[in-house]
Amino acid sequence: MMAAALKYAETLGWRVFGVGADCRVPFKVKDRFEHGCWDATSDPDEIRWRWTVAHPRANIAVATGDASGVLVIDIDNKNGVDGFASLARLEDWFGTLPESWRSVTPSGAGEHRWFRQPPGLDLVNRVNLPVERGSEKVKLYGLDIRSTGASVAVAPSAKPAGAYRWISGPFDTALADAPGWLLDLCTRPPPPPPGPPIRLTDADRIGRYVAAAVNDELDQLAKCKPGGRNQALFIASAKIGEFVGANLLAYDMAETALATTADTMGLLREDGPNAVRGTITSGLRRGMAQPREVRP
């Protein structure tokens, strides 16, 4: 595994990390790497250490999105879900995907389709890709989009049922650019503009105001119904990030509160911890760039 991990990193510049026998759960070493795809690396020495000292038997996962410059369509085809039928609908609506890298999942029934992701885009991961058709929002079951804050396992990683393998891979086929319509489906709409300035002078009053405003955002977030919860999490994170940017709220406190609410509302279970963490991070950073103004 180490040789393959090194080749991906040194040849393609991918950031990789080790995952367990299920090819999902990241291996961790306290105070060194504890956060899955967020701690992925392309450093050869670090990869050698991870695959010799830390976890020699680890499978290989690639951090998608900005980290490695790739966007992946994950096509699931099991348990009554036909991701290939969903893909056919998607291509019928928007156009045929260009030929690019393709890999088969261990069951042999699913696929990953790989595309180049342009740098600097604020893309959101999608589960059961939602598509708006006129006034209707359709979910394409069995189609997930993996971008920043997510990951996919790669060959020669293996589960008990089989191994990942390339149908057409990075060392024999060109990587196609992600089509514009696919990027549009994953582009996060901008958050609302910053709130009005806080006109409070007493520190205790400011603290109470911030606490009330943050709690209100979290309460509203917790009430969101399935279908728009990921976007609601981003917007809430951006609004709370305004207080972080103004040094009125600690980043860790904001991140923990948002993650706890995401767990309570079922989003953590639906999208997975990496996707939720990516949404929160992206939203907080957006809000921190527009700090809430405090005036005397």
N, C-alpha and C positions, 0 to 999 in steps of 0.2 A: 504493500500500500504506500509506503514512504516514497518509493521510486515514482509511482504515478502522481502522488501529491506534489513532489518536486517538479515533475515535468509540467504539470498544469501551471504551477506558479512561475517557473522560470521561463517557459516558452510562451505562455498566454498572459502572464501577469495576473492570474486569478488569485483571489484571496480564499484560502481553504481552511477548514477546521475538521476535527475528528468527531465522528458520531458513532453511536453504539450499534448493536446488532440489528436494531429496527431501522437503521439509517435515518433516524429522526432526532433522538435525544442527544444533545451535545455532550461530549466529555468535558470535564471541568477540572481545573487545578486552582485551588484557592489562592487569591492574590496574584494570579498570573493570567489565567483566562477562565472566565466564569459566565460569559454572556453569549455563547453560541456564535452566530454569524457576525455579531458586533466585534468579536475578538478574532475573526478570521485573519490570516496572515499570508503574505507572499514571500516572507523572509526565509531563505533556505536554511539558515542555522536554526531558526525557531521551529521550522517544519521537522528538521532532523531530530530535534530534542523531543518534540511532541510525539513523533512516531517511533522513537527508540526508548526514551526514558519514561514519558508520561503515560502513553496509551499505545503500545506497539501494534495492537490488533484493531485499532480504530478504522472504521470505514471513512470515506472521504465525502465531505459536503463542500459545495462552493457557495460563497456569499454572493447572491445575485444583486442586480441593480448597480448603483454607483461603484460599489466595492470592486466589482470585476468587469463592469461594462457590458453585462448581458442581461437580457430579459427572457424569461422562460415561460412558455405556455405548458402547464401541467395537465395532461389529458388522462382522466380517470375512466376506467371502463370495467366496473365490477359492482356487485351488490345491486343490480338493477339499474345502475346509472350508466348511460352511454355517452361518454364525452365526445366520441367521434361524431355522433349524430348532432351534438351541440356545435361542434366545430364546423360541420357542414352547413348548419344554419347561419353561423357567423360569417362564413365565406360567401354564402349566397347573398347576404345583406351588404357586405362591405368589399368583397373581392377575394381572390385566391391568395393565400399567404405565399410569399416567395420561398423557393427551395433554400434550405439552410441546414444547420446541424439538427440531427434527430437522434434521440436515444430511447431505448426500451427499458421499462421498469421491470423489476424482478418477476412479477407475475406473468410477464409476456403480453399482457392485455393493454397496458397503458403506455403512454409515450410522453417525452419531453421534446418540445420544439424550441430551438434556441435562436435568439436574434440579438443583434447589437443594439445596446441602449445608448442614445446620445448622452453625454455628460450634462449635469446641471438641471435635469428635469425633476420636478417634484411629482413623482409617480406614486400611486397607491397600489398595494397588493389587492388582488381580487379573489374571492372565493365564490364559486358558482357565478361566473362573470355576469354582472348585471348590465343589461343593454336597454337603452330607452328607444322605443319604437313609437314615435308620435307621442301620445299621452300615456302610453303603456310602458311599464318597466318590466322587462323579461329577464328571468334568471336562466343562464345557460349552465345547467347542472353538469358537473364533471369537467368543467373548464376553470382552472385557477391560473392566476397570473402571479409570477414570482419576480419581484423587483427589489428595491432597496428595503432592507429589514427582513428579508426572507432568504431561503436557500434551497438547493436541490442536491441530492446525492448523485454521484457520478461513478462510472466504471473505473476500476473493477469492484466497487463496493457490492456487497452481497447480503441478502437475507437468507433465512433457511429455505425459502421457496425458490430462490434463484438469484441472479446477479444482474446489475445494470450493465448494459452494453450499448455501444454506439452502432447505429445503422449507418449514419454518415456523420463523421465526427470532425473535430478541430484539426486533425492532422492529415485529412484527405479531402476536405470540402471547404468551400468559402463560407464565412459567416455572413448572412444577409442582414441588412438594416431592418429594424422593426418598422413596418409600414406606419404611415402617419395616422391612419384611422385606429390602429391598435394603440398607439401612444395616446390618442385622444380619449379612448375608452378608459385609460388608466391615469389620466392627468387629474390632479386634485384641483377642484375649483378654489378660488381664493377665499380666504376667511373674510368675515365682515370687517369693516374699518375699525380702528381702535376706538374704545369708548371715550367718553368725555373726560376732561381733566378732573382729578380729585381735588376739591377745594377744602381740604381739612388741614389744620395746623397742629392739633394735639396728637402726639404719637399714639396714645391709647385709642383715640377715636379712629385714627388711620388703621390701626391694627384690627379694630372691630369691623371697620368697613371692608377691609380685605377679606377677613374671615367670612363675613356674611356673603360677599360677592362670590368667593370661591365655592362656598357651600351651596349657593344657589345654582351655580353652573353645574356642580356635581349632581345635585338633585334633579335638575332638568335632564342631564345626560342619562341618569339612571332610569328615567321614564321612557326613553326612546324605544320604539318598536323595531323588530327586525326589518331590514331593508335599507335603512339609512344610518345604522349605528356607527359604522366606521367613519363616515363623514362627520357625524355628530361628535365623535371622540376627537377628531382633528380640530373642529371648530372650538370645542371646549378647551382643548389643550392650548390653542392659539390665544384664546381670551385669558386663560390663567397665566400663560407665558408673558403677557403684558405686565403682570405684577412681578414676575420673576425678573424681567428686564429692568424694572424700576427699583430693584433691590427691596421690594416689599414682601417677598415670599421666597423661601429657599427652594432651589431647583429640586433637590431630593424629596422635599416634602410634597411639592406639586406632582412630581412623577409618581410617587407612591400613592397619593390620593387618586390620581387618574387611573392607575393600574388596578387599584382595588375596586373602583367603580366599574371598570371594564369587566372585571371578573364577576362582580355582582350581577351585571346585566347580561351575562352569558357570552359576551364578545370574545373573551379570552379563550373560551372553549370552542367557539365557532371559527375564529381566524387563527388561533395559535399565539403563543407568547411572542414570537419574533415579529409577527405582523403588527400586533398590538403595540409592542415597544417601539416599532418603527413609526407608527402613526403618532404616538405620544411625543416622541423625540422631534419629529418633523413639525408638529403643531407648536410645541413649546418654543422651538427655535424661531418659528415664524412670529410668534407673539413677542419673544424677547427682542426681536429686531424692531419692534414698534412699542417700546415701553410705555406703560400708562403714565401720563403726565401728572405730576403732583404740584399743585400751585398753593402758595400761602393765601 
